[in-house]
Amino acid sequence: MGPVSRKPVIALALVLGAVLMLGFLHRFARSMIYPGSPVPLPRTEDLARRLPGARLIDYRSSDGIALRGALVLATDPSAPVAVYFHGNAESAAQNLPFAADLARRGVGVFLAEYRGYAGLEGSPTEDGLYADGEAAVDAVLTVGVPPERIVLMGRSLGSGVATELALRKPCALLVLISPYTSMVDMGRTLAGPAAPLAVPDRYDNLAKIARVRCPVVILHGTRDEVIPVIMGRTLAAAVPGIAFVEVPDASHNDFPGLEEVVAREIARASP
């Protein structure tokens, strides 16, 4: 019997090496996509002191993850309620002032939270955040807000969650703030042509936006240094009828007058 060929062993080693490398790239990509924030929502009594009338709502995702959000209602009981999906390096708690300002302008807000954020259990992934988003909308429906008053609103990372939810849940309006075309497109700045392999979570807004049946509003700052305004323009141009508001001099994290613009556009889109 002749010597055993080493070719299958080498091939297996190469395959295993590629799998390990891909796993490393995916873990690295997720650390970039989901840097997270540990800031939790205030306790019930503290929230009541800060925002009288606001309340905490505990709910669970379909795969059993325990979640907690904050509901800040407007004075008018028939006002729209925005289910708000925040950006990647913040938490729902850090958006309480934003919610309070919108409520004063006549738009209620439910600040939804993601698994792995604000001290909650679980690790964030694309499918996981979609499940958390569905649970958030169901929580708002459970407290008596009908679909025709629900606005799905996502900022930055949250734009991908809100867009997917607009395909899964009935709503009155989709509002995207500083959205990207896809997470793979975002990854090209670091990984170049390897981005489709390196980025495990797609959040492909551009592929989905044409299938959204409710009205869509996109807000984007011209000086956005994180998600280029061209991505917002591309999304808006993909479907006739999308309302695109380009805000001069607004950057990604410094968006002066955002609450005013959001409230105005929601009022304009409301029947």
VOBA-1610 file (N, C-alpha, C; in pm, whole numbers, padded with zeros to 5 digits, always signed):
BEGIN
Met+00086-00118+00000Met+00000+00000+00000Met+00090+00124+00000Gly+00059+00220-00087Gly+00140+00339-00098Gly+00113+00435+00018Pro+00190+00542+00025Pro+00174+00641+00131Pro+00039+00712+00121Val-00017+00746+00236Val-00147+00816+00240Val-00128+00961+00194Ser-00214+01005+00103Ser-00205+01142+00052Ser-00236+01243+00163Arg-00158+01349+00165Arg-00180+01453+00264Arg-00278+01559+00214Lys-00319+01550+00089Lys-00405+01653+00031Lys-00538+01669+00105Pro-00610+01559+00139Pro-00735+01577+00212Pro-00714+01642+00349Val-00602+01607+00415Val-00574+01666+00547Val-00551+01816+00533Ile-00475+01855+00432Ile-00447+01997+00409Ile-00576+02071+00375Ala-00658+02009+00290Ala-00784+02072+00251Ala-00875+02092+00372Leu-00882+01991+00459Leu-00965+02001+00579Leu-00914+02111+00671Ala-00780+02120+00683Ala-00722+02224+00767Ala-00754+02363+00713Leu-00751+02377+00581Leu-00784+02505+00520Leu-00930+02542+00543Val-01018+02443+00530Val-01161+02468+00553Val-01186+02510+00697Leu-01127+02437+00791Leu-01143+02470+00933Leu-01087+02609+00963Gly-00975+02641+00903Gly-00916+02773+00922Gly-01008+02883+00870Ala-01068+02857+00754Ala-01160+02956+00696Ala-01283+02975+00784Val-01334+02863+00836Val-01451+02872+00925Val-01418+02950+01052Leu-01302+02923+01111Leu-01261+02995+01231Leu-01241+03143+01202Met-01181+03173+01089Met-01160+03313+01052Met-01292+03385+01030Leu-01386+03316+00964Leu-01518+03377+00940Leu-01589+03402+01073Gly-01578+03306+01165Gly-01638+03326+01297Gly-01579+03445+01368Phe-01446+03461+01358Phe-01381+03578+01419Phe-01431+03706+01356Leu-01441+03709+01222Leu-01488+03829+01153Leu-01630+03864+01194His-01715+03762+01209His-01854+03788+01249His-01861+03845+01390Arg-01780+03790+01480Arg-01779+03843+01618Arg-01728+03987+01620Phe-01626+04013+01540Phe-01573+04150+01533Phe-01677+04244+01475Ala-01744+04201+01368Ala-01846+04286+01305Ala-01958+04318+01402Arg-02001+04217+01479Arg-02109+04242+01575Arg-02064+04334+01688Ser-01937+04329+01724Ser-01889+04422+01826Ser-01893+04565+01775Met-01880+04583+01643Met-01888+04715+01583Met-02034+04759+01564Ile-02120+04664+01528Ile-02260+04697+01503Ile-02335+04726+01632Tyr-02302+04651+01738Tyr-02376+04660+01864Tyr-02284+04696+01981Pro-02226+04815+01983Pro-02143+04849+02100Pro-02223+04859+02229Gly-02354+04886+02216Gly-02443+04882+02331Gly-02425+04995+02431Ser-02517+05001+02524Ser-02511+05096+02635Ser-02568+05027+02757Pro-02503+05039+02873Pro-02552+04973+02993Pro-02655+05054+03070Val-02689+05174+03021Val-02777+05263+03098Val-02920+05209+03098Pro-02973+05170+03215Pro-03108+05114+03220Pro-03214+05223+03235Leu-03337+05186+03209Leu-03449+05277+03237Leu-03459+05300+03387Pro-03506+05417+03429Pro-03520+05443+03573Pro-03621+05348+03637Arg-03613+05335+03768Arg-03716+05261+03840Arg-03849+05333+03827Thr-03958+05263+03853Thr-04091+05318+03834Thr-04110+05451+03906Glu-04068+05457+04032Glu-04088+05581+04108Glu-04000+05695+04057Asp-03880+05662+04011Asp-03792+05765+03957Asp-03845+05818+03824Leu-03896+05727+03741Leu-03954+05768+03614Leu-04074+05858+03636Ala-04157+05825+03734Ala-04276+05905+03764Ala-04238+06046+03806Arg-04127+06057+03879Arg-04082+06191+03921Arg-04030+06271+03802Arg-03959+06203+03713Arg-03901+06273+03599Arg-04005+06306+03493Leu-04094+06210+03466Leu-04195+06228+03363Leu-04331+06181+03414Pro-04404+06268+03483Pro-04536+06227+03534Pro-04623+06174+03421Gly-04684+06060+03443Gly-04768+05998+03341Gly-04698+05894+03258Ala-04565+05895+03258Ala-04490+05792+03186Ala-04492+05663+03266Arg-04481+05551+03198Arg-04479+05423+03270Arg-04391+05321+03201Leu-04342+05229+03282Leu-04262+05119+03232Leu-04352+05005+03189Ile-04313+04935+03086Ile-04388+04818+03039Ile-04290+04702+03023Asp-04317+04593+03091Asp-04238+04471+03077Asp-04304+04379+02975Tyr-04225+04320+02889Tyr-04279+04231+02786Tyr-04170+04132+02747Arg-04204+04034+02666Arg-04108+03931+02626Arg-04109+03912+02475Ser-03993+03881+02422Ser-03984+03847+02280Ser-04038+03706+02258Ser-04056+03670+02133Ser-04111+03538+02101Ser-04019+03425+02145Asp-03888+03453+02160Asp-03796+03349+02206Asp-03766+03361+02355Gly-03850+03436+02427Gly-03845+03436+02573Gly-03757+03540+02639Ile-03696+03631+02563Ile-03611+03733+02622Ile-03696+03837+02695Ala-03663+03864+02821Ala-03736+03964+02900Ala-03689+04104+02860Leu-03784+04190+02825Leu-03755+04324+02778Leu-03833+04427+02860Arg-03787+04549+02854Arg-03857+04658+02925Arg-03847+04786+02843Gly-03961+04853+02826Gly-03965+04980+02754Gly-04039+05084+02836Ala-04039+05207+02787Ala-04107+05317+02856Ala-04207+05381+02762Leu-04329+05400+02812Leu-04436+05462+02734Leu-04460+05603+02785Val-04446+05699+02695Val-04467+05840+02727Val-04577+05891+02635Leu-04697+05910+02687Leu-04811+05945+02605Leu-04830+06096+02596Ala-04888+06139+02483Ala-04926+06279+02467Ala-05057+06303+02542Thr-05092+06428+02561Thr-05215+06463+02633Thr-05339+06414+02559Asp-05340+06430+02428Asp-05453+06388+02346Asp-05457+06235+02338Pro-05565+06173+02387Pro-05571+06026+02386Pro-05578+05966+02246Ser-05607+06048+02144Ser-05612+05997+02007Ser-05485+06027+01929Ala-05381+06075+01998Ala-05256+06113+01932Ala-05182+05990+01880Pro-05102+06007+01777Pro-05018+05895+01731Pro-04916+05856+01837Val-04875+05730+01833Val-04772+05681+01925Val-04659+05622+01841Ala-04540+05677+01857Ala-04424+05629+01783Ala-04353+05520+01863Val-04339+05402+01804Val-04257+05297+01864Val-04115+05323+01814Tyr-04029+05364+01908Tyr-03897+05418+01871Tyr-03786+05317+01894Phe-03709+05291+01786Phe-03595+05199+01792Phe-03467+05283+01780His-03388+05280+01887His-03275+05372+01898His-03152+05323+01824Gly-03046+05404+01829Gly-02920+05373+01764Gly-02836+05274+01841Asn-02718+05240+01787Asn-02644+05126+01838Asn-02565+05152+01965Ala-02527+05275+01992Ala-02440+05301+02108Ala-02515+05370+02221Glu-02647+05356+02221Glu-02728+05420+02325Glu-02828+05320+02379Ser-02914+05367+02467Ser-03020+05281+02522Ser-03150+05359+02522Ala-03260+05288+02549Ala-03390+05354+02555Ala-03390+05466+02658Ala-03325+05442+02773Ala-03324+05541+02881Ala-03266+05673+02837Gln-03167+05670+02750Gln-03102+05793+02706Gln-03188+05874+02610Asn-03301+05818+02569Asn-03393+05888+02480Asn-03518+05940+02551Leu-03520+05935+02684Leu-03634+05988+02758Leu-03659+06137+02730Pro-03555+06221+02725Pro-03582+06362+02691Pro-03643+06379+02552Phe-03596+06299+02456Phe-03652+06302+02320Phe-03799+06265+02323Ala-03833+06159+02397Ala-03972+06116+02407Ala-04059+06222+02474Ala-04007+06283+02580Ala-04084+06385+02652Ala-04111+06505+02562Asp-04012+06544+02483Asp-04029+06658+02392Asp-04132+06626+02285Leu-04127+06506+02229Leu-04227+06468+02129Leu-04367+06463+02189Ala-04378+06412+02312Ala-04509+06406+02378Ala-04566+06546+02397Arg-04482+06642+02433Arg-04529+06781+02446Arg-04574+06837+02312Arg-04521+06782+02204Arg-04558+06828+02070Arg-04672+06746+02010Gly-04732+06658+02091Gly-04849+06585+02046Gly-04825+06448+01988Val-04706+06391+02012Val-04676+06256+01963Val-04631+06170+02081Gly-04709+06068+02114Gly-04667+05975+02218Gly-04552+05889+02169Val-04476+05834+02263Val-04358+05753+02226Val-04349+05631+02316Phe-04322+05516+02254Phe-04282+05397+02330Phe-04136+05372+02299Leu-04052+05386+02401Leu-03908+05363+02385Leu-03881+05214+02399Ala-03859+05148+02287Ala-03833+05004+02288Ala-03685+04978+02318Glu-03658+04863+02378Glu-03520+04826+02408Glu-03483+04696+02339Tyr-03353+04676+02321Tyr-03300+04557+02256Tyr-03236+04463+02358Arg-03239+04336+02326Arg-03166+04236+02406Arg-03017+04273+02413Gly-02957+04251+02530Gly-02815+04280+02546Gly-02786+04426+02574Tyr-02885+04511+02569Tyr-02870+04653+02599Tyr-02929+04684+02736Ala-02880+04791+02800Ala-02937+04842+02925Ala-02943+04734+03034Gly-02850+04639+03029Gly-02847+04535+03131Gly-02943+04421+03107Leu-03012+04420+02993Leu-03106+04311+02964Leu-03030+04187+02918Glu-03095+04072+02932Glu-03034+03946+02894Glu-03022+03933+02742Gly-02944+03835+02699Gly-02933+03804+02558Gly-02821+03881+02488Ser-02794+03840+02365Ser-02694+03904+02281Ser-02761+03951+02152Pro-02735+04074+02111Pro-02804+04128+01993Pro-02758+04064+01862Thr-02855+04033+01778Thr-02834+03988+01641Thr-02947+04047+01558Glu-02936+04037+01428Glu-03042+04090+01342Glu-03176+04024+01371Asp-03180+03892+01370Asp-03306+03823+01397Asp-03357+03852+01538Gly-03264+03862+01634Gly-03303+03891+01770Gly-03367+04028+01784Leu-03311+04129+01717Leu-03368+04262+01725Leu-03504+04270+01654Tyr-03520+04192+01548Tyr-03652+04188+01484Tyr-03756+04128+01579Ala-03717+04022+01649Ala-03809+03961+01746Ala-03841+04060+01859Asp-03740+04133+01905Asp-03763+04233+02008Asp-03855+04344+01958Gly-03837+04383+01831Gly-03922+04486+01773Gly-04067+04443+01762Glu-04089+04319+01720Glu-04226+04268+01713Glu-04290+04268+01851Ala-04214+04227+01951Ala-04266+04224+02087Ala-04300+04364+02136Ala-04220+04463+02097Ala-04247+04601+02137Ala-04378+04650+02076Val-04400+04623+01948Val-04525+04665+01883Val-04643+04594+01948Asp-04629+04465+01976Asp-04736+04391+02043Asp-04767+04449+02181Ala-04663+04495+02251Ala-04683+04555+02383Ala-04765+04683+02372Val-04739+04761+02269Val-04814+04886+02249Val-04958+04855+02209Leu-04977+04754+02126Leu-05114+04713+02092Leu-05189+04665+02215Thr-05120+04595+02304Thr-05183+04539+02423Thr-05235+04648+02516Val-05169+04763+02521Val-05215+04871+02609Val-05322+04957+02542Gly-05368+04917+02425Gly-05485+04982+02366Gly-05458+05080+02254Val-05337+05084+02201Val-05308+05172+02088Val-05333+05094+01959Pro-05428+05138+01876Pro-05458+05062+01754Pro-05353+05085+01646Pro-05343+04993+01548Pro-05242+05006+01443Pro-05247+05139+01368Glu-05367+05195+01350Glu-05378+05319+01275Glu-05322+05441+01348Arg-05282+05422+01474Arg-05215+05530+01548Arg-05067+05501+01572Ile-05019+05387+01524Ile-04881+05349+01550Ile-04788+05398+01438Val-04685+05469+01480Val-04578+05512+01390Val-04454+05432+01425Leu-04395+05366+01328Leu-04269+05295+01351Leu-04155+05391+01318Met-04068+05414+01416Met-03962+05512+01400Met-03827+05450+01438Gly-03730+05459+01349Gly-03598+05405+01378Gly-03489+05503+01342Arg-03390+05513+01430Arg-03278+05602+01406Arg-03149+05521+01394Ser-03071+05547+01288Ser-02943+05480+01271Ser-02962+05328+01270Leu-02901+05254+01361Leu-02922+05109+01368Leu-03071+05076+01368Gly-03149+05152+01444Gly-03292+05126+01457Gly-03370+05141+01328Ser-03312+05208+01226Ser-03383+05221+01099Ser-03404+05085+01035Gly-03308+04994+01055Gly-03322+04860+01000Gly-03431+04780+01070Val-03443+04799+01202Val-03547+04731+01278Val-03684+04786+01237Ala-03697+04918+01231Ala-03825+04979+01197Ala-03871+04940+01056Thr-03777+04935+00961Thr-03815+04900+00824Thr-03866+04756+00816Glu-03797+04664+00883Glu-03844+04525+00886Glu-03980+04514+00953Leu-03999+04588+01062Leu-04127+04582+01133Leu-04242+04637+01048Ala-04212+04733+00960Ala-04315+04787+00872Ala-04363+04684+00772Leu-04282+04579+00748Leu-04325+04468+00662Leu-04403+04364+00740Arg-04384+04359+00872Arg-04445+04255+00954Arg-04570+04300+01028Lys-04579+04430+01058Lys-04686+04480+01143Lys-04760+04594+01074Pro-04893+04599+01089Pro-04966+04715+01034Pro-04932+04841+01113Cys-04920+04951+01043Cys-04887+05077+01109Cys-04934+05192+01020Ala-04933+05312+01077Ala-04979+05429+01002Ala-04867+05494+00922Leu-04743+05483+00970Leu-04634+05559+00911Leu-04501+05497+00952Leu-04401+05506+00863Leu-04264+05466+00893Leu-04176+05589+00885Val-04104+05620+00994Val-04013+05735+00998Val-03871+05682+01020Leu-03781+05713+00928Leu-03642+05670+00937Leu-03554+05793+00954Ile-03473+05791+01060Ile-03383+05901+01091Ile-03239+05854+01070Ser-03167+05921+00983Ser-03028+05886+00952Ser-03015+05738+00916Pro-03092+05691+00817Pro-03088+05547+00784Pro-02975+05512+00687Tyr-02939+05386+00686Tyr-02840+05332+00593Tyr-02912+05251+00486Thr-02846+05228+00374Thr-02904+05142+00271Thr-02900+04996+00315Ser-02787+04954+00373Ser-02776+04821+00433Ser-02654+04820+00523Met-02650+04725+00615Met-02534+04715+00703Met-02411+04667+00625Val-02434+04589+00520Val-02322+04547+00436Val-02259+04668+00368Asp-02344+04759+00319Asp-02290+04881+00258Asp-02210+04961+00360Met-02256+04966+00484Met-02180+05033+00589Met-02046+04964+00611Gly-02046+04831+00604Gly-01925+04755+00629Gly-01820+04769+00520Arg-01860+04813+00402Arg-01764+04826+00292Arg-01656+04929+00324Thr-01686+05025+00412Thr-01585+05126+00445Thr-01468+05064+00519Leu-01491+04952+00589Leu-01385+04885+00662Leu-01335+04758+00592Ala-01430+04680+00540Ala-01394+04549+00484Ala-01386+04546+00333Gly-01425+04656+00267Gly-01419+04660+00122Gly-01504+04551+00058Pro-01453+04485-00046Pro-01532+04382-00115Pro-01559+04259-00031Ala-01490+04245+00084Ala-01513+04130+00172Ala-01633+04152+00264Ala-01695+04269+00258Ala-01804+04301+00351Ala-01919+04200+00349Pro-01963+04150+00232Pro-02073+04052+00235Pro-02040+03927+00315Leu-01913+03890+00322Leu-01873+03774+00403Leu-01851+03812+00548Ala-01796+03931+00570Ala-01756+03970+00705Ala-01873+04017+00791Val-01978+04071+00728Val-02090+04129+00803Val-02203+04027+00811Pro-02233+03973+00931Pro-02333+03867+00941Pro-02477+03919+00942Asp-02496+04045+00982Asp-02631+04099+00997Asp-02654+04204+00888Arg-02750+04178+00801Arg-02764+04256+00677Arg-02842+04386+00694Tyr-02955+04382+00760Tyr-03043+04499+00772Tyr-03053+04571+00637Asp-03101+04501+00538Asp-03100+04553+00401Asp-03222+04642+00375Asn-03213+04766+00419Asn-03324+04859+00402Asn-03357+04885+00255Leu-03254+04894+00173Leu-03278+04926+00032Leu-03357+04815-00038Ala-03330+04690-00003Ala-03402+04579-00064Ala-03547+04571-00016Lys-03575+04630+00100Lys-03708+04616+00161Lys-03800+04735+00138Ile-03742+04853+00116Ile-03821+04976+00124Ile-03937+04977+00023Ala-03919+04915-00093Ala-04025+04915-00194Ala-04145+04831-00153Arg-04125+04740-00057Arg-04235+04653-00013Arg-04313+04711+00106Val-04269+04825+00156Val-04340+04889+00267Val-04466+04954+00213Arg-04578+04924+00273Arg-04706+04971+00221Arg-04758+05098+00287Cys-04703+05136+00401Cys-04747+05259+00466Cys-04664+05377+00411Pro-04707+05501+00436Pro-04624+05617+00397Pro-04490+05613+00469Val-04388+05669+00404Val-04252+05668+00459Val-04197+05810+00461Val-04134+05847+00573Val-04063+05974+00585Val-03918+05943+00621Ile-03824+06005+00552Ile-03682+05988+00581Ile-03622+06124+00616Leu-03552+06130+00729Leu-03484+06251+00774Leu-03334+06222+00777His-03256+06313+00721His-03110+06290+00719His-03038+06423+00720Gly-02933+06431+00802Gly-02853+06552+00808Gly-02748+06554+00699Thr-02723+06672+00645Thr-02628+06683+00534Thr-02485+06661+00579Arg-02458+06677+00710Arg-02320+06662+00761Arg-02302+06532+00839Asp-02387+06435+00813Asp-02377+06307+00885Asp-02243+06242+00852Glu-02160+06227+00955Glu-02026+06172+00937Glu-02021+06022+00961Val-02131+05962+01003Val-02136+05819+01030Val-02209+05745+00918Ile-02328+05788+00888Ile-02406+05732+00778Ile-02424+05841+00674Pro-02354+05836+00564Pro-02356+05946+00467Pro-02497+05978+00418Val-02524+06106+00398Val-02656+06148+00353Val-02693+06084+00219Ile-02594+06043+00140Ile-02624+05978+00013Ile-02704+05851+00034Met-02687+05785+00149Met-02765+05664+00177Met-02912+05699+00197Gly-02939+05808+00268Gly-03078+05853+00282Gly-03138+05891+00149Arg-03059+05961+00067Arg-03108+06001-00065Arg-03138+05878-00152Thr-03052+05777-00142Thr-03071+05656-00222Thr-03198+05584-00181Leu-03223+05573-00051Leu-03346+05510-00004Leu-03468+05587-00052Ala-03462+05720-00041Ala-03577+05803-00081Ala-03604+05792-00230Ala-03498+05782-00309Ala-03514+05775-00454Ala-03562+05638-00501Ala-03555+05538-00414Ala-03590+05401-00454Ala-03739+05384-00476Val-03820+05467-00411Val-03966+05451-00419Val-04031+05588-00437Pro-04111+05606-00542Pro-04182+05733-00557Pro-04275+05759-00437Gly-04279+05882-00395Gly-04372+05919-00289Gly-04312+05924-00150Ile-04189+05876-00132Ile-04126+05887+00000Ile-04095+06034+00028Ala-04131+06080+00146Ala-04101+06217+00186Ala-03959+06221+00241Phe-03872+06296+00176Phe-03733+06305+00218Phe-03703+06446+00267Val-03658+06454+00393Val-03625+06583+00453Val-03475+06585+00480Glu-03404+06666+00405Glu-03260+06679+00421Glu-03234+06802+00509Val-03172+06780+00622Val-03157+06888+00721Val-03016+06947+00711Pro-03004+07072+00666Pro-02871+07133+00652Pro-02798+07140+00786Asp-02670+07107+00781Asp-02579+07119+00895Asp-02602+07019+01008Ala-02704+06936+00999Ala-02723+06833+01103Ala-02624+06720+01080Ser-02562+06671+01188Ser-02471+06557+01179Ser-02540+06435+01239His-02464+06328+01257His-02527+06204+01305His-02576+06217+01449Asn-02493+06272+01534Asn-02529+06281+01676Asn-02569+06421+01719Asp-02557+06517+01630Asp-02598+06655+01661Asp-02700+06696+01557Phe-02827+06678+01592Phe-02938+06697+01498Phe-03031+06802+01557Pro-02994+06931+01546Pro-03075+07037+01608Pro-03218+07039+01554Gly-03314+07054+01646Gly-03453+07063+01606Gly-03516+06934+01560Leu-03454+06819+01594Leu-03505+06691+01546Leu-03650+06668+01590Glu-03678+06694+01717Glu-03814+06669+01769Glu-03918+06751+01692Glu-03884+06876+01663Glu-03976+06961+01589Glu-04001+06908+01448Val-03895+06866+01382Val-03908+06813+01246Val-03989+06683+01247Val-03961+06595+01342Val-04034+06468+01350Val-04182+06492+01373Ala-04215+06578+01470Ala-04356+06606+01501Ala-04426+06668+01380Arg-04357+06758+01312Arg-04416+06822+01194Arg-04444+06722+01084Glu-04349+06632+01058Glu-04366+06535+00950Glu-04473+06432+00984Ile-04482+06394+01110Ile-04588+06300+01149Ile-04725+06366+01133Ala-04736+06492+01174Ala-04863+06565+01157Ala-04899+06580+01010Arg-04798+06606+00928Arg-04821+06624+00785Arg-04866+06493+00720Ala-04815+06381+00767Ala-04850+06251+00708Ala-04980+06194+00763Ser-05028+06250+00875Ser-05149+06197+00937Ser-05272+06241+00856Pro-05373+06155+00848Pro-05493+06191+00772Pro-05572+06301+00840
//
